[in-house]
Amino acid sequence: MRVIQSSDGKETTSSFTVDEFTDKHDIEGGLTYLGLCNILKHAGFDWWSVKDSFGVMDAFFYGHGGTTIFVRSQHMHVYPAFYSKVTNKSLLLCKVKIVFVGKTSLVLHTVLRLEQTGELVATSSVVLVCVDTTTRRPVALPTGFIQKYSDLQNVPRPYKVSGFPRFPCSPEKLYRYSVSVAENDIDRNNHTIQSHYLKFCMDAAVQRGAREQAYSIPNKGVAVVKEITMEYMGESILNDTLVVVSWEDDINPNVIYNVIQKEGRDIFQCVITFDIAVITSKI
């Protein structure tokens, strides 16, 4: 993996082959949505693994003890090249840029392309929040970090999650799927890996719901994702029982809403938009 940092410290550019970071492929050898999440995590969101890539190593691990970073929300757009041209040997170019800094949060924007052709593979915007490791409440970013990127405090906030729709009035429109958090769902902090919440929702939509004909689409196990919007509101741990509640949009059946609940409390929600044209061509 090659990494280049911009002179202002706001952007990193990395070049790598897919198989450096993921083994998540479908039966035809193409990458899955979780494979893409894994690539984005390592190439962009896991930025502290790149030495001082945004100056946060000192800010968060040495100058601001007792805090950590949580993903609050994320929007991801997946382009056709991801499904048709990316393989485990593909060389990708990833640019990650910090575009907004608030009092307790910051926004990163990621652009992933095929290095040889420049074709878009995926884009992502993610809101990261600084929280106290004990109270789990948001706390102010380190003063030095805010000062370093002071010019990004006065720009319009580039991304935030829009209002999530309420549950439909008709209970028969809801599909429910229960899952128990397993050991392979747990991260090094003993909490559920954030991308696995998306996995639970996809399992409900594609593996379970499709088989039981809960939705108009997707069916026959085909999962061609076009867009995903996610919001994290809580946490879960090993052996927790989670309930995925999902339903399709009344007007656009390619849009499926998902809420994950723990003991009746919402801890995650996402909107998954499937590509109807690609799904139709595959079934």
C-alpha positions in Angstrom: 0.0 0.0 0.0 1.4 3.4 -1.0 0.2 6.5 0.8 0.7 10.1 -0.1 -0.3 13.0 2.2 -1.2 16.4 0.9 0.9 19.3 2.0 -2.0 20.8 4.1 -2.6 17.5 5.9 -6.2 17.4 4.9 -6.1 14.7 2.3 -4.4 11.3 1.9 -4.2 9.3 -1.4 -3.5 5.6 -1.2 -3.0 3.0 -3.9 -3.4 -0.7 -3.2 -4.7 -4.0 -4.6 -8.1 -5.2 -3.4 -6.7 -8.5 -1.9 -4.6 -6.5 0.5 -7.6 -5.7 2.6 -10.5 -8.1 1.9 -11.4 -11.7 1.1 -15.1 -11.0 1.0 -16.1 -12.1 -2.5 -19.3 -13.5 -4.0 -19.6 -16.9 -5.7 -18.6 -15.3 -9.1 -15.4 -13.8 -7.7 -16.7 -10.3 -7.5 -16.6 -8.2 -4.3 -19.5 -8.0 -1.9 -20.8 -4.9 -0.2 -19.0 -6.0 3.0 -15.8 -6.3 1.0 -16.3 -2.7 -0.1 -16.9 -1.6 3.5 -13.7 -3.4 4.5 -11.7 -1.6 1.8 -13.2 1.8 2.8 -12.4 1.1 6.5 -8.8 0.3 5.9 -8.2 2.8 3.1 -10.0 5.7 4.6 -11.9 5.4 7.9 -9.1 3.5 9.8 -6.9 6.6 9.2 -5.0 6.2 12.5 -3.3 3.1 10.9 -1.6 5.5 8.5 1.0 7.3 10.6 -0.3 10.7 11.6 -2.4 10.9 8.4 -4.6 13.7 9.7 -2.7 14.6 12.9 -5.1 12.6 15.0 -2.5 10.2 16.5 -1.2 12.9 18.8 -4.6 14.6 19.2 -6.6 11.6 20.2 -4.2 9.1 21.6 -1.7 11.3 23.4 -3.2 14.7 23.9 -6.8 13.9 24.7 -6.9 10.7 26.9 -10.1 8.9 27.7 -11.7 9.5 24.3 -12.3 7.5 21.2 -13.9 8.0 17.8 -17.3 6.6 16.8 -19.0 6.5 13.4 -22.2 8.5 13.8 -23.5 8.2 10.3 -22.5 7.4 6.8 -23.7 7.6 3.2 -22.2 5.4 0.5 -22.8 5.4 -3.2 -21.7 2.3 -5.2 -21.1 2.6 -8.9 -21.5 -0.1 -11.6 -17.7 -0.6 -12.0 -17.7 -2.1 -8.5 -19.7 -5.0 -9.6 -18.5 -5.4 -13.2 -14.8 -4.5 -13.1 -13.3 -4.8 -9.6 -11.6 -8.1 -8.8 -9.4 -9.1 -5.9 -6.4 -8.2 -8.1 -7.7 -4.7 -9.1 -5.5 -1.7 -8.3 -7.5 1.0 -6.6 -6.9 4.6 -5.9 -8.5 6.0 -2.7 -8.6 9.7 -1.8 -9.8 10.6 1.7 -10.3 14.2 2.7 -11.4 15.9 5.9 -14.0 18.4 4.8 -15.6 19.7 8.0 -14.7 20.1 11.6 -17.2 20.9 14.3 -17.0 21.1 18.1 -17.4 17.4 18.7 -17.4 15.9 15.2 -15.7 15.9 11.8 -16.7 14.7 8.3 -14.5 12.7 6.0 -15.2 12.2 2.3 -13.8 9.2 0.4 -13.5 8.7 -3.3 -12.5 5.2 -4.6 -11.5 4.7 -8.3 -9.9 2.1 -10.5 -6.3 3.5 -10.7 -5.7 2.6 -14.4 -9.0 4.0 -15.9 -10.1 6.5 -13.2 -13.6 5.0 -13.2 -15.5 5.6 -10.0 -16.0 2.6 -7.8 -17.6 4.2 -4.7 -17.9 7.4 -2.8 -18.6 7.8 0.9 -19.2 10.5 3.4 -18.9 9.7 7.1 -19.5 11.7 10.3 -17.1 10.8 13.1 -17.8 11.8 16.7 -15.4 12.2 19.6 -16.8 10.5 22.7 -15.8 9.8 26.2 -14.9 6.2 26.6 -16.6 6.0 30.1 -19.8 8.0 29.6 -20.1 7.3 25.8 -21.3 10.9 25.4 -19.9 13.3 22.8 -17.0 15.5 24.0 -15.2 18.4 22.4 -12.4 17.6 20.0 -8.9 18.5 21.2 -8.2 22.2 21.0 -5.1 21.7 18.9 -7.0 19.6 16.4 -9.7 22.2 16.0 -7.1 25.0 15.6 -5.3 23.0 13.0 -8.4 22.8 10.8 -10.0 26.1 11.8 -10.7 26.9 8.2 -13.1 23.9 8.1 -15.3 25.1 10.9 -17.0 27.9 8.9 -17.9 25.9 5.9 -21.5 24.5 5.4 -21.8 21.1 6.9 -21.4 18.9 3.8 -23.4 15.9 5.0 -26.0 14.9 7.6 -28.6 12.1 7.8 -32.0 13.3 6.7 -35.1 12.3 8.6 -35.8 8.6 8.8 -39.4 7.5 8.0 -41.6 6.2 10.7 -42.8 2.6 10.8 -45.6 2.0 8.4 -49.1 1.9 9.9 -49.8 -1.6 8.6 -48.0 -4.3 10.7 -48.2 -6.8 7.8 -45.8 -4.5 5.9 -43.1 -5.1 8.5 -40.6 -8.0 8.2 -38.8 -9.0 11.4 -35.6 -11.0 11.7 -33.8 -11.9 15.0 -30.1 -12.4 15.2 -27.7 -13.1 18.1 -24.4 -11.3 18.2 -21.7 -13.9 17.7 -18.0 -13.9 18.5 -17.0 -13.1 14.9 -19.3 -10.0 15.1 -17.2 -8.5 18.0 -14.4 -5.9 17.6 -11.3 -5.4 19.7 -13.4 -3.1 22.1 -15.8 -6.0 22.7 -18.6 -4.3 20.8 -20.4 -5.3 17.6 -18.4 -4.4 14.5 -20.2 -1.5 13.0 -20.3 -2.8 9.4 -22.0 -6.0 10.8 -25.1 -4.1 11.5 -25.3 -3.6 7.8 -24.7 -7.3 7.3 -27.6 -8.1 9.6 -29.9 -5.8 7.5 -28.7 -7.3 4.3 -29.2 -10.8 5.6 -32.8 -9.9 6.5 -33.4 -8.4 3.1 -31.6 -10.8 0.8 -31.3 -14.1 2.6 -34.4 -14.2 4.8 -36.9 -11.7 3.5 -36.4 -12.6 -0.1 -37.0 -16.3 0.6 -40.2 -15.5 2.4 -41.2 -13.1 -0.3 -41.4 -10.2 2.1 -40.4 -7.7 -0.6 -41.1 -7.0 -4.2 -37.3 -7.0 -4.7 -34.7 -8.1 -4.2 -35.4 -11.7 -4.9 -33.5 -14.9 -5.6 -30.7 -13.8 -3.3 -29.4 -11.1 -5.7 -28.0 -8.1 -3.8 -26.9 -5.3 -6.0 -26.7 -2.2 -3.8 -26.7 1.3 -5.3 -26.8 3.5 -2.2 -26.7 3.0 1.6 -27.4 5.5 4.3 -26.6 4.5 7.8 -27.0 6.0 11.3 -25.6 4.5 14.5 -27.5 5.3 17.7 -26.4 2.6 20.2 -24.2 -0.4 20.8 -24.4 -4.1 21.4 -22.2 -6.8 22.7 -21.6 -10.6 22.5 -24.8 -12.7 22.8 -27.1 -9.8 22.6 -30.3 -10.6 20.7 -31.1 -8.0 18.1 -34.2 -7.6 16.0 -34.1 -6.3 12.4 -37.3 -4.6 11.5 -37.6 -3.7 7.8 -40.1 -2.7 5.1 -40.0 -1.5 1.5 -40.9 2.0 0.4 -44.5 2.3 -0.8 -43.6 4.1 -4.0 -40.1 2.7 -4.8 -39.9 -1.0 -3.9 -36.1 -1.0 -4.6 -35.7 1.1 -1.4 -35.8 -0.9 1.9 -35.7 0.7 5.3 -34.2 -1.1 8.2 -34.1 -0.5 12.0 -32.1 -2.7 14.4 -33.5 -2.9 17.9 -32.0 -4.1 21.2 -34.5 -4.7 24.0 -37.0 -2.5 22.1 -34.6 0.4 21.7 -33.4 1.5 18.2 -29.6 1.2 18.0 -29.1 1.4 14.2 -31.0 2.4 11.1 -30.3 2.3 7.4 -31.8 2.8 4.0 -30.7 0.5 1.3 -31.4 1.3 -2.4 -31.0 -1.6 -4.8 -30.3 -1.2 -8.5 -33.4 -2.5 -10.2 -31.9 -2.6 -13.7 -28.9 -4.8 -12.6 -31.1 -7.0 -10.4 -33.5 -7.6 -13.3 -30.6 -8.5 -15.6 -29.4 -11.2 -13.2 -32.6 -13.0 -12.4 
